[in-house]
Amino acid sequence: MFGTEWCSSGQDEVRRAGRQWIEERYNTKTATAALIEGIDKARAQSGGATTATHPAAWMAEIVKHFPHRPQPVAAG
């Protein structure tokens, strides 16, 4: 049922094309360019410097909005 007999060479070609598409769009060069562009756009907006706060700093507030409160994980 889960063998490779259902795979055809056409599907292999589509997979290869998909991998190529990903490599062209998601590589170090394009990721770096996108990050720099995002930083430049953020800096161009009005406002001043601020300090980032990790979500863990306000976890008590976040969990109020969960449908079920998360349970602590037992150590061990």
Contacts in CASP RR format, 6 or more apart in sequence:
PFRMAT RR
TARGET T0000
AUTHOR 0000-0000-0000
METHOD contacts of the structure
MODEL  1
MFGTEWCSSGQDEVRRAGRQWIEERYNTKTATAALIEGIDKARAQSGGAT
TATHPAAWMAEIVKHFPHRPQPVAAG
24 30 0 8 1.000
55 62 0 8 1.000
63 69 0 8 1.000
63 70 0 8 1.000
END
